[in-house]
Amino acid sequence: MAKKAVASMQKGEGRAYAKVIKMVKSPKTGAYMFEEQIVHNDDVKAYLAK
C-alpha cells in the first residue's frame, strides 16, 4: 500500500515531483540516517549534491 504523499502524486502535476531518499551521516553518533523529501524533478540533482 502506497503512502498518501506518493499516491497523491499520481494525478495531474504531481508527476513533476519525485520522492528523494538521501543517506546522511549523523555528526553526533556517526550512524547513518535517511532523509526523505519530495522535490521537483528539476531540483533532484541539486538536492542530492548538498
C-alpha positions in Angstrom: 0.0 0.0 0.0 1.4 3.4 -1.0 1.7 6.3 1.4 -0.7 9.1 0.9 2.1 11.5 -0.3 3.1 9.1 -3.0 -0.4 8.2 -4.0 -1.4 11.8 -4.4 1.5 12.5 -6.8 -0.1 10.2 -9.5 -2.6 12.8 -10.6 -2.1 15.9 -12.7 1.0 18.0 -12.0 2.2 15.5 -9.3 4.4 13.7 -11.9 6.7 16.7 -11.9 7.8 15.8 -8.4 9.9 12.9 -7.0 10.4 11.5 -3.6 14.1 11.6 -2.8 15.7 9.5 -0.1 19.2 10.6 0.9 21.5 8.8 3.3 23.4 11.2 5.7 25.8 10.6 8.5 24.9 11.9 12.0 27.6 14.2 13.4 26.9 13.1 16.9 26.8 9.3 16.7 28.4 8.6 13.3 25.4 6.4 12.4 23.7 6.8 9.0 20.2 8.1 8.8 17.8 8.5 5.9 16.2 11.9 4.9 13.1 11.8 2.8 11.8 14.8 0.9 9.5 15.5 -2.1 11.4 17.6 -4.6 10.6 19.0 -8.1 12.2 16.9 -10.8 14.5 19.8 -11.9 15.9 20.1 -8.4 16.8 16.5 -7.7 20.4 16.7 -8.6 20.9 19.9 -6.7 19.3 18.3 -3.6 21.5 15.3 -3.7 24.6 17.4 -4.2 24.1 19.2 -0.9 
